[in-house]
Amino acid sequence: MSEREDLFAGVHRVLLIQLSAIGDVLRAGSVVRAMKRRRPHMRVGMLVYSDYSEVLAGIPDLSYRHVFPNVALKRALNFAASDEDDLRAIYEHGYVPIEELQVRNYDLAVNFHFSTPSAYLASLSGAKKILGMNPGPDGQINVSGEDAFALYDDLRSPNRLIRSSEHLAVRYHRMCGLPPDDVRLDFELPIGAPSPLPVGGRFVAIHVGAGWPEKCWPAEKWRSLISQMHGASGWTPVLFGTPVERDRNFAGVFDGLDIPV
């Protein structure tokens, strides 16, 4: 039996750590589905930053949902917290109820997130085994798992368009020893506010932006995809994103489109 095939031997409770962002949390959600299909009795929890807690509501089969403080605190922790004792002190002052993690008695923590805080959280969770980034006995950050190295190499690539041809969701599955052809990213996400779109219309929401410019798809490829989707379904495309993404990415997509958007 290989190391990956043996990963879940004796494992009944798994904690997935994906602190941010929306797309990454959904990729981890695909792992939840695949785990539950193969081991229906397994209990799976996920830990995210509070900014992304609503996304967890749309991921089926989660047994536990853990929320870590928002991105502002994350930035502070990256500079202020240098070891596990510092982080524990912060959590004990009420920022994070670490006991909510520890009381679940996780057998395995899978850390998808490439960050120092996530490594210490994996350790503080009390999980018996950690896959991915974790602090070693000497306080240095280690990475356990061959496929975790491959995933992190992609995540820290200086140009995120130049990396493996595999979708990152496939890398998540490989890291957990799950079949790469079992990726599913269709989720029914909750809507936190009334929709401004007309009732009865048929729309397809398209997010053309990204927080990092290097991750943005070329505008001409978006125009081609939008035209094909509109022609095949007749649905009206709706572009959405943050104000920064709108100003930076939307203009090039609109140029040359002859369909309502």
N, C-alpha and C positions, 0 to 999 in steps of 0.2 A: 504494500500500500504506500503510495507516494505521500510526501509531506502535505500537499494540498488536499488530497483525498482524505487524509487523517485529521484535517484541520478541525472538523466538527465532531470528532469522536469524543463522546462523553460531555458534549456541550449542550446545555438546555436553555441558557439565557445569553443573548448576545447584545452588546452595546455598540451601535454604529455612531462614530463621531464625525460629523460634517458640519462645522460651525457656520459656514456660509458657502455660497450665496444661493439664490433661487435655483439656478440650473444645476448646481452641484448637489444641493439637497435632493432634488428630483432624481438625479442619477443614483444617489444612495437609496432612494425609494425603490428603484428597480431591483436593487439587491435584496431589499426586504421582501418583495414579492417572490423572487426566485428562492430565497431561503424558506419561506413559508410553504411554497409548493412542494418542496422536497422534504421538509420536516414540519408538518402541520402543527405539531405540539411544541415547537420551539417558541420561546418568548423573545421578541426582538424589541429593543428600545433604541431611540435615536436622540442625540444631543446636538442642539443648534443654538446659535445666537438668537436673542429675543427678537431681532429685526426680522427673522425668518420663521418665527413660531407658527404663523398662520399656514405656512406651506405644509406643515406636518399634518394638519387636519385633512388634507387631500390625499395622504398616503395611507392606503388600506393596510390592514394586518399589523400595524404597530401596536405592541402591547403597552409600551411606556413612551412618554414624550417628556424630554428634559430640556429646559431652556436656560441658557447661559446669558449673562448680561450683554448689553448691546455692543455695537462696534466701537463706540467711544471708549468703553472700558477695555476692550480688547487692545486698542492702540496703547492705552496706558500700561497694560500688563506687559506688552512686548518690550517696554523700556524699563518699567519699575520692578517687575517680578523676575528675579534671576534664578530662583531655585524653588523647589517644591515647598519648602517651609514658608517662603514669602507668599506663595499662592495660597497655601492652606490658611494663613493668617487672614488674607483678604476674604476668603470664602467664609471663614468662621465669623466675620463681622457682618454677615448677612447678605453679601453680594450673590453668593451661589450656595444653595442648600446641598452641599456635597452629600449629606446623608441620604438624600433622595436617590442618588446613584448607588451608594454603598449598600443600602437596604435591599436592593434588588439582587444582590449576590450574583453578579454577572460572571459567567465562566470565561467569556472572551470579549475583549474590546477591540474593535477594528477601527483604526484611526485613518480615515481617508484625508483628513485635513493636514496640509503642509504648513504647520506653524508650531512654535514653541509652546504657547498656551494649550494647544490641543494635546501635545505630548504629555504635559503635566496632568491635564485632566484625565487622560487615559490611565495614568498611574494612580491618581487620587480616586478613581472610580472603584478601586478595589478588585477589579477583574483579575482572575487567576492567570490569564494569559493575554498578551497584547500583540496585535498585528499592526505594523506600521510604526510611526514615530513614537518613541517613549524615552524617558530619562533612565540612563543606566545607573549603576551603583555609585559611579564617580561623578554623577551630576551631568555628564555629557549626554547629548541627545543621540540616541541610537535609532536604527531602522531595522525592524525584524520582518522577514518575509521577502523572498526574491521578487515577487511581483509588485510589492510595495516600492522597491527601488525603481522599477520601471515606471510606475505611476508618478512618483515624485520627480523623476528626471523630466517627464513631460511637463509637470506643473511648474518647475523652476526654469524651463527653457527661456532664454532671453527673448526669443521671438516665437510666440505661441502658435504661429502659423507653420513653423518649421519643426515638425515633430512626427511621431508615429502616425501612420495612416489610420490607425484604429481610433474609433470614438472613445472618449474617456469613459463612457459608461461601460464599454467592453473591458477597459482596464480595471474598473471597479469590480466587475464580475470575476475577472482572472485573479485578482488579489484575494478573493474569497473562495477560490477554487470552484466557481460556478461556471456553467457553460456560457461561452461568449455569445451564442446565438439566442440566449434567453432574455435579452434586454428588452424591456418594455417601458416606454416613457410617457404613456398616456394616462393622465391623472385628472380627476374631477376636483379642481381647486376651488376653495370657497371664494366668494366675491364679497369683499369687505365694504363696498359702497354701491349705491344704486348705479346702474349702467346708464350712460348718457346716450346710448344707441337706441334707435327707434324699435319699438316692440314689434315683433313679427318678422323682422328682417333676418337675413342669413349672413353672418359675418365670420371671417377668419382673422384672428388676432395674430399679428406678426411683430416680433420684437427684433428690430434690425440693428440695435445698438449693443454696446458692451462697455463695461467700466474701463477696460483697457483698450486703447486704439488698436493694439496689435491683434486683438481677438476679433476685430470687425471684419465681416465678409465684404468683399468688393461690391460697390453699389450696382454694377452691371449684372452681377449674379443674382442679387435680390430682385432687380427688375425682371429678369428672365423667370425666376421662380414665381413671382407674384402674377405675372401674365399667364403662366401655365396653370396655376391654381385657379385663377379666375375663369380661364377658358374651360377647364375641366368640370368645375362645380357651379360656376355662376355666382359664387359667394362674393361679397364685397370685402376687400382687404381692409383691415384697420391696423395702422401702424401705431405702436405705443412705445414709451420709454421715458426716461427722466429728461428734464429740461436740457441738461448737458448733452445727452445722447441725441435729442431732437435737433439741437443746433449743429452738432458735429456730423451727424450721419443721415438725417432725413432728406436733406436737399438733393443729394446725389441720387437717391433712390427715386424721387419724384420725377426727375428729369427724363423726358422721353416716354413716360407711361401714358397710354391713351385710354385708361380705364379709371373709374372713380375710386379714389382711395381716401 
